[in-house]
Amino acid sequence: MGKSIKSKYALQIKSDGYFTPMCWFVNQNGKPTQANLEKWVDAYHASLKPGGANAHLSNGPKGMPILNSAKIVTNDRNKTVVAAWKAPMFMVI
């Protein structure tokens, strides 16, 4: 069996009323900063376009799952917010 590790930070995203928690791995995504969170959000939205890794999600009944908000929190009981992003009122993908 492999070794289980707990990431130090968690990424929480909201899209169309859905809440999805994920791990934020510093060695993959960089330090949990506002700038790195914005880069991640841009990369996620780019992956929803035709030919992207998540293009299949755009074909669902609600259409493209655009993020409403995203935040990086400490992955402990306190869930202290380290960085946050909120979608503007109008956004072109």
C-alpha positions, 0 to 999 in steps of 0.5 A, a space after each residue: 500500500 502507498 503512503 497517504 498524505 494530507 495536503 496543507 491547503 484545500 481548494 474550494 470552488 463553487 459553480 452553478 450551486 455546486 460546491 467542490 473541494 479539491 487539494 491544492 498541491 504547492 509543488 504542482 500549483 505553486 504557493 497559495 497566492 491570489 495570483 496563482 489562484 487566478 492562474 488556476 481559474 484561467 486554466 480551468 476555464 480554458 480546459 472547458 473549451 472544445 478540445 480541452 480536458 474538461 470539454 465534456 462538462 460543457 455538454 451537460 444540461 446546464 451548459 458550461 460550468 463557469 466558476 462563481 467563486 474559488 478560495 484556497 483554505 488551510 486544510 485543517 479544522 479552522 479552514 482559514 482563507 489564504 486566497 479568494 477569487 470571485 467572478 465578476 458580474 460579466 466575464 468572457 471565457 
